[in-house]
């Protein structure tokens, strides 16, 4: 619940600065759908990754036992195969990016309430995916703790899954809903 509420507050706080871009999967979907330029996307992803590393370092500096938990680095749950984890990350990121496109990107969306819808999507995705993959949906969120803790097991899943899910959701929403006759 805390993660979803944090996303609500951060999306409201950063909407007028970067359009709320805090996730490379969302940014990549926006670039693919020509909502932002490639140069701007690269700048956003660089900032997202740097912020994730700083966040992990702050955890390490302020929470004595954080290092014992790999700083929240994502990992597959017990008896979860690589394919199950990859599919889960694709699905939950698809849900998140679909909600973002429907509320914040679509000119007919409910942009003023988008951060609330996005945060609630994160809450729901977490309820489903935490025991499976840790519910990343955000390569930067996975990268920071992995880099600082040195925990890289199956890390590629937390990049490939969100990127595939994000692009699928963005392209599908663009083609089916934004480009539809009104």
C-alpha positions in Angstrom: 0.0 0.0 0.0 2.8 2.4 0.9 4.5 1.9 -2.5 1.2 2.8 -4.3 0.6 5.9 -2.2 4.2 7.0 -2.7 3.6 6.8 -6.5 0.4 8.9 -6.1 2.3 11.6 -4.3 5.4 11.5 -6.6 3.2 11.5 -9.7 1.3 14.5 -8.5 4.6 16.2 -7.5 6.4 15.5 -10.8 3.6 15.8 -13.3 4.4 19.4 -14.1 8.2 18.8 -14.2 8.6 15.7 -16.3 5.1 14.5 -16.9 5.6 12.2 -14.0 8.2 10.1 -15.7 9.7 7.9 -12.9 9.9 4.6 -14.8 12.1 3.6 -17.8 9.3 1.2 -19.0 6.8 4.1 -19.1 9.4 6.4 -20.7 10.3 3.8 -23.4 6.6 3.3 -24.2 6.2 7.1 -24.5 9.2 7.2 -26.9 8.0 4.3 -29.0 4.6 6.0 -29.3 6.2 9.4 -30.1 4.8 11.1 -27.0 8.3 12.3 -26.2 11.6 12.5 -28.2 14.3 9.9 -27.9 16.7 12.5 -26.5 14.2 13.5 -23.8 13.5 9.8 -23.1 17.3 9.1 -22.7 17.6 12.1 -20.3 14.6 10.8 -18.3 15.9 7.2 -18.1 19.4 8.5 -17.0 17.8 10.6 -14.2 15.6 7.6 -13.2 18.5 5.3 -12.9 20.6 7.8 -11.0 17.7 8.5 -8.7 17.3 4.8 -8.0 21.0 4.4 -7.1 20.8 7.5 -4.8 17.7 6.0 -3.2 19.4 2.7 -2.6 22.5 4.5 -1.1 20.2 6.5 1.2 18.6 3.3 2.4 22.0 1.8 3.1 23.1 4.9 5.0 19.9 5.4 7.1 18.5 1.9 7.8 21.1 -0.3 9.6 19.5 -3.6 8.6 18.8 -2.6 5.0 21.9 -4.3 3.7 20.7 -7.6 5.2 17.7 -7.5 2.9 19.7 -6.6 -0.3 18.1 -3.1 -0.1 14.9 -4.4 -1.5 16.4 -5.9 -4.6 13.9 -7.9 -6.6 14.0 -11.7 -6.7 11.7 -14.4 -7.9 9.6 -16.1 -5.3 10.0 -19.7 -4.2 9.2 -22.2 -6.9 8.7 -19.3 -9.5 10.3 -20.2 -12.8 12.1 -17.6 -15.0 9.3 -17.8 -17.6 6.6 -17.3 -14.9 8.5 -14.3 -13.5 8.9 -12.8 -17.0 5.3 -13.2 -17.9 4.2 -11.7 -14.5 6.4 -8.6 -15.1 5.0 -8.2 -18.6 1.4 -8.4 -17.3 1.7 -6.1 -14.3 3.7 -3.5 -16.3 1.1 -3.7 -19.1 -1.6 -2.9 -16.5 0.4 0.0 -15.2 1.2 1.5 -18.5 -2.3 1.0 -19.9 -3.6 3.0 -16.9 -1.0 5.7 -17.5 -1.9 6.0 -21.2 -5.7 6.0 -20.4 -5.5 8.7 -17.8 -2.4 10.8 -18.4 -1.5 10.4 -22.1 -4.9 10.2 -23.8 -6.1 13.8 -24.6 -9.6 12.6 -23.5 -8.3 11.1 -20.2 -8.7 12.3 -16.7 -5.3 13.9 -16.4 -6.0 15.8 -13.1 -6.7 12.4 -11.4 -4.1 10.4 -13.3 -1.7 10.1 -10.3 -4.4 8.6 -8.2 -5.3 6.0 -10.8 -1.7 5.2 -11.4 -1.0 4.7 -7.7 -4.0 2.5 -7.4 -2.8 0.4 -10.3 0.5 0.0 -8.6 -1.3 -1.1 -5.4 -3.3 -3.8 -7.3 -0.2 -4.9 -9.2 1.7 -5.3 -6.0 -1.1 -7.4 -4.4 -0.8 -9.8 -7.3 2.9 -9.9 -8.1 4.9 -9.4 -4.9 5.0 -13.1 -4.0 5.9 -13.9 -7.6 8.6 -11.3 -8.6 8.5 -8.6 -6.0 6.4 -6.5 -8.4 9.0 -4.4 -10.0 7.2 -2.9 -13.1 10.1 -0.4 -13.0 13.6 -1.2 -14.2 15.0 1.7 -12.3 13.4 0.5 -9.1 15.2 -2.8 -9.6 18.5 -1.4 -10.8 19.3 0.9 -7.8 19.1 -1.8 -5.1 20.8 -4.4 -7.4 23.7 -2.1 -8.1 24.3 -1.0 -4.5 23.7 -4.5 -3.0 25.4 -6.5 -5.8 22.3 -8.7 -6.0 21.9 -9.4 -9.8 20.0 -12.8 -9.8 17.6 -12.8 -12.8 17.9 -9.0 -13.0 17.3 -9.1 -16.8 13.7 -10.1 -16.1 13.1 -6.7 -14.4 14.2 -4.9 -17.6 12.8 -7.2 -20.3 9.4 -7.8 -18.7 8.6 -4.2 -18.0 9.9 -3.0 -21.4 7.7 -5.6 -23.3 4.7 -5.0 -21.1 5.0 -1.2 -21.4 5.5 -1.1 -25.1 2.6 -3.5 -25.7 0.3 -1.4 -23.5 1.3 1.9 -25.0 1.0 0.7 -28.6 -2.3 -1.1 -28.0 -3.7 2.0 -26.2 -2.4 4.3 -29.0 -3.8 2.2 -31.8 -7.1 1.1 -30.3 -8.1 4.1 -28.2 -6.2 7.3 -28.9 -6.3 6.9 -32.7 -10.0 5.9 -32.7 -12.6 8.1 -34.4 -14.3 10.3 -31.9 
